Amino acid sequence: MSELRADDPRTLGGYRISGRLGQGGQGVVYLGHTHQGAKVAIKLLHASLSADPEVRRRFLAEIEAVRRVAPFCTAQLLDADLDGDRPYLVSEYVDGVSLREHVARQGPRAGGSLHRLAIGTATALGAIHRAGVVHRDFKPGNVLLSLDGPRVIDFGVSRLMDGTASTGRIPVGTPAYLAPERIKGEPAGPAADLYAWALTVAFTATGRHAFAGGTPQEVMARILYGKPDLGALAGRLRGIVDACLAPEPGDRPDAEEVLRRLLGQGAAGDVLTSGAMAAVNPRGVGSGSVSGVPLDPGSGFVPGVPSTPGSGSVPGVPSGSGASRVEGGSAGLDTVAWRVPAGGRVEVTGSRALARLVEMSGSVPVPEPEPPARRLGWPVAAGALLVALAVVAYVFWPGGDGASGHWAGSVAKPSAGRVFPVDIRLADGAESRMRWGAGLECSGVLQPTGERLTYEVRQVAGDECRPGTLRMRPIGDSDQMAITVTRLGQREVTYSGKVARSS
């Protein structure tokens, strides 16, 4: 991050700006802060929104589609302002360096690290494409490496720029990562993103572009007529990358098929949930699984414990009598702890990354922290302190006006293998409502129950839509919530996910 320049804005809308995160062909990215102090990334676009009603309609439609992208390995769009000469987009802030910077500083990745990166980015593209969005500028610079795994940013922005600016002869996007059909000026869909994904994986594995050239024009010519240099990339991953570099878009696998191949099997439940959990596994991908996600034998499961699930267990997770393990992550910054009590249900604690994914999938219960006497070392004590602070934040989370506003995000329904958007509007002294479903076709009135941030979903409208109970819980900061919905008459959570406040 760099300091603001004299001509940079200090505020945009209701956001305070404190620094520059980067600058590119599409605009300047600033570090912003909400009125509650939460960090956000604000991209101030170079283009002005045309007065043409049709262009504005397309812009609004793309914004709405981008909002529906599920939070699997992506940085969610939180807000957008289309007024004025230079519209801006507000997204989730990701604290981490770009993949491009990481490779430049530390060299290529290999082994489990490379494989997890491939899984995380393919998962992100799967979520983006499932929402009907095409990234159109996928590249190492748009992949950020955070403590909770790789996060893809700037999806859909190139489409917005196409509608608001003259792009000349070169298509919008980074020339080195353009698919052949885009260079030819032909219609490009999700398959073009998979081509860029393959080039990104190859760059991560080798430290150089697969179609290296002295100029953008030379690179594009090699993409059209040359053969990729994949260096020492080998095994199953090389075969997947080769398939995604097929010259014809129809010959390339889609993102979810790529993810299934990377996971090595037909992942149980929703493949995006499986991919997101595998992307943050700190010990690589191998045998065994949690909710269908392959895990390394050394990733914390106790040798000799049978792998047959017990009553209420997660498929593929060994059951035992109190078996447990604690693993330290990279540089001791992330600690994963899990245990398998006699009941057979896996309990996961300590990992910010894994807890975030559990909240989205609803597939693994996160218990209360164990007594400090059972923990060892200062990292565990620090984790216990963070848990205590989170509990305090929850207890003193303001009701009433503190939670009012517009919340948008997505939820996963593991039983159906689906992810769909959710839209919640909480109003003090007025009717609160929720909409959900692939096209937000379900709607219901939210009636407070008297329990903090818990609502009965009543007066439900829509085919196959059912009443139930909505529970919300703050995560990270006051502008993000984990949510669960339980259908009326049922005890198990029906679907769960995350929403962010957009107003």
C-alpha angles and dihedrals in degrees: 000000000000134000122271118266124231093259096045117108118251094205136023117191106313094339127103115217120215107167151349118270096182148312133231144155092290099049148290122303117214134189106242136182130214121227087265090055098252116147120245136171115239120196113198105201122222092219126080120224111253120241087230105117092215093054090048091049091053090047092053092046092052092048090052091049092049090051089059095059108120115242095248107136091327136109104240125230107242105176143356134197116201099176125102130026097300118040119205137205126215119207140171112287114241116198104213146085123268121259088243091057092044094054091044092053103035105021132238124336125236142178120008093352091058092043093052090049090052091048094048095049093045088051090053092051090048090055092045094049093044088061090054094254128129116208096211094184105054110157141131091274090061095054115084122197110220134168089265095052135271117335124196117218139186096036112165094011094109089054089053090049091050088059097045107037141043108249101189120210099324114076118243109268137062108305094220091060100041119122117234093254091056092050088052091051093244124142110282128201138167091313089069089059090053090053089053089045091056092050090049092052090048090051090050091051098044107023092234139078116269090227099038117184141159096245136024089251091054091049092051091048090053090049089055100042110012138074123251121251104223095172115197095346103133146164127030093338092057090052091052092048090049091052092051091051092061108136092229114066092216090062094058123092117241123248096263092049089050088051093051090051092048091051089051097228144038098291114227114248120352112002091214092058090049092048094048092052093046091050092065099038100125096209103051136252124296137111128351124037148222112214089343095313113130114235136192115257089238094051095104107292113126114243114246096025108128116250097216108115117240129214109314092001128144112255112264096012115121118242121217145140106288096319110172144166139184120209127189117223131213113327089347091285096121127038124193118197127176137164136191110217123196091272090067100234115127115237117203125193141161103034117106090195097049093042090054091054093045089055089055098045101035088209102117124043118235108211132201112280116275119248112282091243090071093053125085132211137004096287088063092047089051089050091051090052091052090050090051091051090050090052091050090049090052095048092051095040103133119246125206111026092011092073099031120115141063118319122187133177142105141276136208124227104198095187091062097032091235139131120199139168126263129199121196127185115189116191128185111230092359139076115295119205142187131205125191143161135083090298096021086255094148120076137174144168117253115225117190113238098201091255113108113271093350122126138179111232104223140165089037118191129192138066115290090004118135137195120245146131126300119205122187128192128182116245129183096346140352093277098061131065136185109220136194129187123201119193118238110271094018131101102198120080109260097201138348140186145126136289132190129208111249097177 
